[in-house]
Amino acid sequence: MRLAVLSDIHDRSQNLARVLARLSQAEVAALVCCGDIGAPSILDQLALFGVPLYACLGNCDQTRAASLLRLGHLRHARICQTSGDLSLKPTGKVAFVHHPEIAKELALSGLYRAVFYGHTHRAKVEHLDLADSQRVLLANPGDIQGRYDEPRALVWDSESDAIQWAYA
């Protein structure tokens, strides 16, 4: 299964549109957003992509949390307050969260095959080696806002563990 992971949109609808256009060529099965969505219109833009949407709220979403959670329900998206997870059969569970310190705790728990996070606006991919030869992907897709670098998302293939980048 191929997941598209993005974060830190901060109301940049034009950047998001360009990244989603790239992602449409990647044949992803779901979108995962690691917080700092922004306005409810951004959530609509994500939901209209046409694949299941999973998201958590970030620190900048807290003043709009009620409306984002309500709209997520109306759009059949799974929006979580702090963190969420999903099962990818047969490859295991994936977690997503906004804050990197929580992401690292989740990765070290050994419960997940991959953990994705945002908040720092900087792309980072690492693999953590746990006991019993278990390896966990811990990754930040960078941001859609374009704060430090070109707006981007990542595409993760759960079967091969390969990552590709989708730039605006």
Secondary structure, 3 states (H helix, E strand, C coil): CEEEEECCCCCCHHHHHHHHHHHHCCCCCEEEECCCCCCHHHHHHHHCCCCCEEEECCHHHHHHHHHHHHHHHHCCCEEECCEEEEEECCCEEEEEECCHHHHHHHHHCCCCCEEECCCCCCEEEEEEECHHHCEEEEEEECCCCCCCCCCEEEEEECCCCCEEEEEC
